[in-house]
Amino acid sequence: MPKLPGFESQRQLTTQQPQFLAPKPREADILSAAGKAAGQAANIAVKWGNALNTIQATTAKANYESGLLDIYNRAADDPDYNNSEKYLKEIEKLKTDSLKGFSNKATQSRVALDFDFGNQAATLKIGNIFKKKTIEVGQVSTYKLLDVEKQNYPLSPETSEANINSIIDAQVKAGVFGPKEAYKLRKDTLDDAKWEHFLSNFMLNPDQAEKDLKAGKFGLSTVAKSRAITHLSELRRQVSDDQNNNAHDLTIKLLDGSLLIDEIDALENALDVRDRISLSDGESLRKALVNKIKTDSQVLLKNEKKAQQYFQLLDQFIDDGIDRTKFRQKLLQVYQDGIVTSEESKFLSELKQNLEDIKWNRRNDLAVGAIKGLKSFLDIKPNLTDGEIALKLQQLLGEMATGADPDETSDKIKKETLKEKNDWINNVPENGMILEDRNGKKIKVFPDGHTEDVK
């Protein structure tokens, strides 16, 4: 029985394609290649999409991280400790800008989530940067305030110590200092302040300050007191060097002819020991200057007859040799260029009048005592010029001529002079300050300007 296409001989269906329908070999290859190409294209598209997402995410993160680094650096360099808000806004803007340009929303969302966490960390970091700045500014401001109190401590120890404690307590409460830091700062500041107190006393009276230091009167801690005692020899050496330099400067002026006796007196009695010269240097300079003035005066008297009357008055009515020398020096200055100016002429007239007033008042023993007392006082501290001394004496004589009590008038002029010529009088302690002239005479000066003799 013949076989029909698609059936077996037993009339069973089969999956085998009839021969006349089977593709030829060339057509099968083409179909297989087309299927493979379509699969490869789809695979490439997926891979490219993934790669693009990765590139965009990586670029966004790189921009974000570099932007954060720039913000951190600028924030760290910003001198304004109260400017954190500016950088927090920049961080938010950086996140928004870095998320632009994504082609895949899902990838953008994943990166945005990473940036959210990054912004939280960045916000904390900026906060810490500016918190540190705030603390540093607070610390610097505190140190400045404490430095002021250390300088003020010698004038008012109790007030300055209270201020120091108040300043530090406020900063502890604000979180600028911890308790441990505050304890050390308080201790160091008070030691420094008490050291300043010692130094200020040392520069006025080294010997007494050293005694007070060793007796514990400045309240330094044991360690600070021991350290201060070891520095005493160095302090004295520095003072000696300063005084030698001052003496050298006066020696130069002596050699060039510009040195005045008043300058020697002023440096011998300077308030700060560093501004002084030693008594031995002062005496040597004074002796050399007196000899020079004597020699120059002799030359002047030979050449300028008009000057003789003033020299004669000086010799007759000025008892103190140094005072005579001061006036002689002034007379030499008047005549040194051969021309007497109106100002110099005024000095000569005042000098002659004052000397004649002294002559007239010598008849009154009480007046003489007042004059000598005032003159002695003027020699000790205010560092007046010859003309100013003459005016003060003239004021005394003028008021006595109207019946004023010599001693009361003298005391009044002393007080006025102290306040006029000495700013330091405002810093004199309530119990007074002892001053000493080159001859060892001492007086005690009080804040209101009155004085007492010290025996």
C-alpha positions as CSV (number, residue, x, y, z in Angstrom):
1,M,0.0,0.0,0.0
2,P,1.5,3.3,-1.0
3,K,2.6,5.8,1.8
4,L,1.0,9.2,2.0
5,P,3.0,12.2,2.9
6,G,3.0,12.7,6.7
7,F,1.9,9.3,7.6
8,E,3.8,6.1,8.5
9,S,2.9,2.9,6.8
10,Q,0.8,2.0,9.9
11,R,-1.1,5.2,9.3
12,Q,0.4,6.9,12.4
13,L,1.0,10.6,12.6
14,T,4.7,11.7,12.6
15,T,6.6,14.9,13.5
16,Q,9.0,14.5,10.7
17,Q,8.6,17.2,8.2
18,P,7.8,16.0,4.7
19,Q,10.8,16.1,2.5
20,F,9.3,18.5,0.0
21,L,8.7,21.1,2.9
22,A,12.1,20.8,4.5
23,P,14.2,24.0,4.1
24,K,17.2,23.9,2.0
25,P,20.6,24.2,3.9
26,R,21.2,27.9,3.0
27,E,17.9,29.1,4.3
28,A,18.4,27.4,7.7
29,D,21.7,29.2,8.2
30,I,20.1,32.6,7.5
31,L,17.3,32.1,10.1
32,S,19.8,30.9,12.7
33,A,22.0,34.0,12.2
34,A,19.1,36.4,12.4
35,G,18.0,34.9,15.8
36,K,21.5,35.2,17.2
37,A,21.9,38.8,16.0
38,A,18.6,39.9,17.7
39,G,19.7,38.3,21.0
40,Q,23.1,39.9,20.8
41,A,21.6,43.4,20.1
42,A,19.2,43.1,23.1
43,N,22.1,42.0,25.3
44,I,24.3,44.9,24.2
45,A,21.4,47.4,24.8
46,V,21.1,46.1,28.4
47,K,24.8,46.2,29.0
48,W,25.0,49.7,27.6
49,G,22.1,50.8,29.8
50,N,23.8,49.4,32.9
51,A,27.1,51.0,31.9
52,L,25.5,54.4,31.4
53,N,23.8,54.2,34.7
54,T,27.1,53.3,36.4
55,I,28.9,56.1,34.6
56,Q,26.3,58.7,35.5
57,A,26.2,57.5,39.2
58,T,30.0,57.5,39.4
59,T,30.3,61.0,37.9
60,A,27.6,62.3,40.2
61,K,29.3,60.9,43.3
62,A,32.7,62.2,42.2
63,N,31.3,65.7,41.7
64,Y,29.5,65.4,45.0
65,E,32.5,64.3,47.0
66,S,34.9,66.9,45.4
67,G,32.3,69.6,46.1
68,L,32.0,68.5,49.7
69,L,35.8,68.7,50.1
70,D,35.8,72.2,48.7
71,I,33.1,73.2,51.1
72,Y,35.0,71.7,54.0
73,N,38.2,73.5,53.1
74,R,36.5,76.9,52.7
75,A,34.6,76.4,55.9
76,A,37.8,75.6,57.8
77,D,39.5,78.8,56.5
78,D,36.5,81.1,57.1
79,P,37.4,83.6,59.8
80,D,33.7,84.1,60.7
81,Y,32.9,81.6,63.4
82,N,29.2,82.4,63.0
83,N,28.9,81.6,59.3
84,S,27.9,77.9,59.3
85,E,24.5,78.5,57.6
86,K,26.2,79.6,54.4
87,Y,27.9,76.2,54.0
88,L,24.9,74.1,55.0
89,K,23.0,75.8,52.1
90,E,25.9,75.0,49.8
91,I,25.7,71.3,50.8
92,E,22.0,71.2,49.9
93,K,22.6,72.9,46.6
94,L,25.5,70.5,45.8
95,K,23.2,67.5,46.3
96,T,20.6,69.0,43.9
97,D,23.1,69.9,41.2
98,S,24.8,66.5,41.4
99,L,21.6,64.6,40.8
100,K,21.0,66.4,37.4
101,G,21.4,64.6,34.1
102,F,20.4,61.0,35.0
103,S,18.7,59.0,32.2
104,N,17.5,56.3,34.6
105,K,15.2,57.5,37.4
106,A,15.8,54.3,39.5
107,T,19.5,54.9,39.5
108,Q,19.0,58.6,40.3
109,S,16.8,57.6,43.3
110,R,19.5,55.2,44.6
111,V,22.2,57.9,44.3
112,A,19.9,60.5,45.9
113,L,19.5,58.1,48.9
114,D,23.3,58.0,49.2
115,F,23.5,61.8,49.0
116,D,21.0,62.1,51.8
117,F,23.2,60.1,54.1
118,G,26.2,62.1,52.8
119,N,24.5,65.4,53.6
120,Q,23.7,64.3,57.1
121,A,27.3,63.5,57.7
122,A,28.4,66.7,56.0
123,T,26.1,68.8,58.2
124,L,27.5,67.3,61.3
125,K,31.1,68.0,60.1
126,I,30.3,71.6,59.3
127,G,28.7,71.9,62.7
128,N,31.8,70.6,64.4
129,I,34.1,72.9,62.3
130,F,32.2,76.0,63.4
131,K,31.7,74.7,66.9
132,K,35.5,74.4,67.2
133,K,35.8,77.9,65.8
134,T,33.3,79.3,68.3
135,I,35.2,77.6,71.2
136,E,38.5,78.9,69.9
137,V,37.1,82.5,69.6
138,G,35.7,82.1,73.1
139,Q,39.0,80.9,74.4
140,V,40.9,83.7,72.7
141,S,38.5,86.3,74.0
142,T,38.8,84.8,77.5
143,Y,42.6,84.9,77.3
144,K,42.5,88.6,76.3
145,L,40.1,89.4,79.2
146,L,42.3,87.5,81.6
147,D,45.4,89.3,80.3
148,V,43.8,92.6,81.2
149,E,43.0,91.4,84.7
150,K,46.5,90.2,85.2
151,Q,47.8,93.7,84.3
152,N,45.2,95.3,86.6
153,Y,46.0,92.9,89.5
154,P,48.8,95.0,91.1
155,L,46.4,98.0,91.4
156,S,43.5,96.0,92.9
157,P,44.3,92.4,93.7
158,E,40.9,91.5,95.3
159,T,38.8,93.0,92.4
160,S,41.0,91.4,89.7
161,E,40.9,88.0,91.4
162,A,37.1,88.2,91.6
163,N,36.9,89.2,87.9
164,I,39.2,86.3,86.9
165,N,37.0,83.8,88.7
166,S,33.9,85.3,87.1
167,I,35.3,85.2,83.6
168,I,36.4,81.6,83.8
169,D,33.1,80.5,85.4
170,A,31.1,82.0,82.6
171,Q,33.2,80.2,80.0
172,V,32.8,76.9,81.8
173,K,29.0,77.4,81.8
174,A,29.1,78.1,78.0
175,G,31.1,75.0,77.3
176,V,34.2,76.8,76.2
177,F,36.3,75.1,78.9
178,G,35.9,71.9,80.7
179,P,36.2,71.7,84.5
180,K,39.8,70.4,84.3
181,E,40.9,73.0,81.8
182,A,39.2,75.7,84.0
183,Y,41.0,74.6,87.1
184,K,44.4,74.8,85.4
185,L,43.6,78.1,83.7
186,R,42.4,79.7,87.0
187,K,45.5,78.5,88.8
188,D,47.9,79.6,86.1
189,T,46.2,83.0,85.6
190,L,46.3,83.8,89.3
191,D,49.9,82.8,89.5
192,D,50.7,85.0,86.5
193,A,48.7,87.9,88.0
194,K,50.6,87.6,91.4
195,W,53.9,87.4,89.5
196,E,52.9,90.7,87.8
197,H,52.1,92.1,91.2
198,F,55.6,91.2,92.4
199,L,57.2,92.6,89.3
200,S,55.5,95.9,89.6
201,N,56.7,96.2,93.2
202,F,60.1,95.0,92.2
203,M,60.4,97.8,89.6
204,L,59.6,100.4,92.3
205,N,61.6,99.0,95.2
206,P,63.6,95.8,94.4
207,D,64.9,95.1,97.9
208,Q,61.5,95.4,99.6
209,A,59.8,93.4,96.9
210,E,62.3,90.6,97.4
211,K,61.7,90.6,101.1
212,D,57.9,90.5,100.6
213,L,58.3,87.6,98.0
214,K,60.3,85.5,100.4
215,A,57.8,86.2,103.2
216,G,55.0,85.0,101.0
217,K,53.1,88.3,100.9
218,F,52.3,88.0,97.2
219,G,50.3,84.8,97.6
220,L,52.1,82.8,94.9
221,S,51.8,79.0,94.9
222,T,54.7,77.1,96.2
223,V,55.9,76.2,92.7
224,A,55.4,79.7,91.4
225,K,57.2,81.3,94.4
226,S,60.2,79.0,94.0
227,R,60.3,79.9,90.3
228,A,60.1,83.6,91.1
229,I,63.0,83.4,93.6
230,T,65.2,81.7,91.0
231,H,64.6,84.6,88.6
232,L,65.6,87.3,91.1
233,S,69.3,87.3,90.0
234,E,68.3,87.6,86.4
235,L,65.9,90.4,87.1
236,R,68.6,92.3,88.9
237,R,71.0,91.8,86.1
238,Q,68.4,93.1,83.6
239,V,67.8,96.2,85.7
240,S,71.6,96.7,86.0
241,D,72.0,96.5,82.2
242,D,69.1,99.0,81.7
243,Q,70.6,101.4,84.1
244,N,74.0,101.1,82.5
245,N,72.5,101.8,79.1
246,N,70.8,104.9,80.6
247,A,74.1,106.1,82.1
248,H,75.8,105.6,78.7
249,D,73.1,107.7,77.0
250,L,73.7,110.5,79.5
251,T,77.4,110.3,79.0
252,I,77.0,110.8,75.3
253,K,74.9,113.9,76.0
254,L,77.6,115.1,78.4
255,L,80.2,114.8,75.7
256,D,78.2,116.7,73.1
257,G,77.2,119.4,75.6
258,S,73.5,118.8,75.7
259,L,73.2,117.2,79.2
260,L,71.2,119.0,81.8
261,I,71.4,118.4,85.5
262,D,67.7,118.0,85.7
263,E,68.1,114.9,83.4
264,I,70.5,113.4,85.9
265,D,68.1,114.1,88.8
266,A,65.1,112.7,86.8
267,L,66.9,109.4,86.0
268,E,68.2,109.0,89.6
269,N,64.6,109.3,90.9
270,A,62.7,107.6,88.1
271,L,59.7,105.6,89.4
272,D,60.7,102.5,87.5
273,V,64.1,101.1,88.4
274,R,64.7,100.2,84.7
275,D,64.5,103.9,83.9
276,R,67.0,104.9,86.5
277,I,70.7,105.3,86.7
278,S,72.7,104.1,89.7
279,L,73.6,106.7,92.4
280,S,77.3,106.3,91.7
281,D,76.8,106.9,87.9
282,G,74.6,109.9,88.7
283,E,77.1,111.4,91.1
284,S,79.9,110.9,88.5
285,L,77.9,112.5,85.8
286,R,76.8,115.4,88.0
287,K,80.4,116.1,89.1
288,A,81.6,116.1,85.5
289,L,78.8,118.4,84.5
290,V,79.3,120.8,87.4
291,N,83.0,121.1,86.5
292,K,82.1,121.7,82.9
293,I,79.5,124.4,83.8
294,K,82.0,126.1,86.1
295,T,84.6,126.3,83.3
296,D,82.0,127.5,80.8
297,S,80.7,130.1,83.3
298,Q,84.2,131.6,83.8
299,V,84.5,131.9,80.0
300,L,81.1,133.6,79.8
301,L,81.8,136.1,82.6
302,K,84.9,137.2,80.8
303,N,83.0,137.9,77.6
304,E,79.5,138.9,78.8
305,K,79.4,141.5,81.5
306,K,75.6,141.7,81.7
307,A,75.6,138.1,82.9
308,Q,77.6,139.0,86.0
309,Q,74.6,140.4,88.0
310,Y,72.7,137.1,87.6
311,F,75.6,135.0,88.7
312,Q,76.2,137.3,91.7
313,L,72.5,137.0,92.7
314,L,72.7,133.2,92.4
315,D,75.8,133.0,94.5
316,Q,74.3,135.3,97.1
317,F,70.8,133.9,97.6
318,I,70.8,130.3,96.4
319,D,72.3,128.2,99.2
320,D,72.3,124.8,97.5
321,G,75.3,124.2,95.2
322,I,73.3,122.0,92.8
323,D,70.5,124.6,92.5
324,R,73.1,127.3,91.7
325,T,74.6,125.0,89.0
326,K,71.2,124.5,87.4
327,F,70.6,128.2,87.1
328,R,74.2,128.7,85.9
329,Q,73.5,126.1,83.2
330,K,70.4,127.9,82.2
331,L,72.2,131.2,82.0
332,L,74.9,129.6,79.8
333,Q,72.1,128.4,77.5
334,V,70.7,131.9,77.3
335,Y,74.0,133.5,76.3
336,Q,75.6,130.6,74.3
337,D,74.7,132.0,70.9
338,G,75.2,135.6,71.8
339,I,71.5,136.5,71.2
340,V,69.0,136.8,74.0
341,T,65.5,135.9,72.7
342,S,62.3,137.2,74.2
343,E,61.7,133.9,76.0
344,E,65.2,134.0,77.4
345,S,64.8,137.6,78.5
346,K,61.6,136.6,80.3
347,F,63.5,133.9,82.1
348,L,66.2,136.4,83.2
349,S,63.6,138.8,84.5
350,E,61.7,136.1,86.4
351,L,64.9,134.7,87.8
352,K,66.0,138.1,89.1
353,Q,62.6,138.8,90.5
354,N,62.4,135.5,92.3
355,L,65.9,135.9,93.7
356,E,64.9,139.3,95.1
357,D,61.7,137.9,96.5
358,I,63.8,135.3,98.3
359,K,66.1,138.0,99.6
360,W,63.1,139.9,101.0
361,N,61.5,136.9,102.5
362,R,64.6,135.7,104.3
363,R,63.7,138.2,107.0
364,N,60.9,135.8,108.0
365,D,62.2,132.5,109.4
366,L,58.9,130.8,108.9
367,A,58.9,131.8,105.3
368,V,62.4,130.5,104.8
369,G,61.4,127.1,106.3
370,A,58.4,126.9,103.9
371,I,60.5,127.8,100.9
372,K,63.2,125.2,101.8
373,G,60.5,122.6,102.4
374,L,58.8,123.2,99.1
375,K,62.2,123.3,97.3
376,S,63.2,120.0,98.9
377,F,60.0,118.4,97.9
378,L,60.3,119.6,94.3
379,D,63.7,118.1,94.1
380,I,62.4,114.6,95.0
381,K,59.9,113.7,92.4
382,P,58.0,115.9,90.0
383,N,61.0,116.5,87.7
384,L,60.2,120.1,87.1
385,T,62.2,122.4,84.9
386,D,64.1,125.3,86.4
387,G,61.5,127.7,85.1
388,E,58.7,125.7,86.6
389,I,60.4,125.5,90.0
390,A,60.9,129.2,89.9
391,L,57.1,129.7,89.2
392,K,56.2,127.4,92.1
393,L,58.4,129.3,94.4
394,Q,57.0,132.6,93.1
395,Q,53.5,131.3,93.8
396,L,54.4,130.5,97.3
397,L,56.0,133.9,97.9
398,G,53.1,135.7,96.3
399,E,50.5,134.0,98.5
400,M,52.6,134.6,101.6
401,A,52.8,138.3,100.7
402,T,49.0,138.4,101.0
403,G,49.1,136.9,104.5
404,A,48.7,133.2,103.6
405,D,50.1,130.7,106.1
406,P,53.5,129.5,104.7
407,D,53.2,125.9,105.6
408,E,49.6,125.5,104.4
409,T,50.4,127.2,101.2
410,S,53.5,125.0,100.7
411,D,51.4,121.8,101.3
412,K,48.8,123.1,98.8
413,I,51.4,123.7,96.1
414,K,52.9,120.2,96.7
415,K,49.5,118.5,96.2
416,E,48.8,120.6,93.0
417,T,52.3,119.8,91.6
418,L,51.9,116.0,92.2
419,K,48.6,115.9,90.4
420,E,49.9,118.1,87.6
421,K,53.2,116.2,86.9
422,N,52.6,112.6,87.9
423,D,49.9,110.4,86.4
424,W,51.2,107.6,88.7
425,I,49.7,109.4,91.7
426,N,46.4,107.9,90.6
427,N,47.8,104.4,91.2
428,V,49.3,105.1,94.7
429,P,47.8,102.6,97.3
430,E,45.6,103.9,100.1
431,N,48.4,103.4,102.6
432,G,50.8,105.6,100.6
433,M,54.0,105.1,98.6
434,I,57.5,105.9,99.9
435,L,59.7,107.9,97.6
436,E,63.4,108.6,98.2
437,D,65.7,111.2,96.7
438,R,69.4,110.8,95.8
439,N,70.4,112.0,99.2
440,G,68.4,109.4,101.0
441,K,65.6,111.7,102.2
442,K,62.2,109.9,102.2
443,I,58.6,111.1,102.0
444,K,55.4,109.1,101.8
445,V,52.9,110.2,99.1
446,F,49.2,109.5,99.5
447,P,46.5,109.2,96.8
448,D,45.0,112.7,97.6
449,G,48.5,114.2,97.0
450,H,49.4,115.0,100.6
451,T,52.8,113.9,101.9
452,E,54.4,112.9,105.1
453,D,58.1,112.9,106.1
454,V,59.5,109.4,106.7
455,K,62.1,109.1,109.4
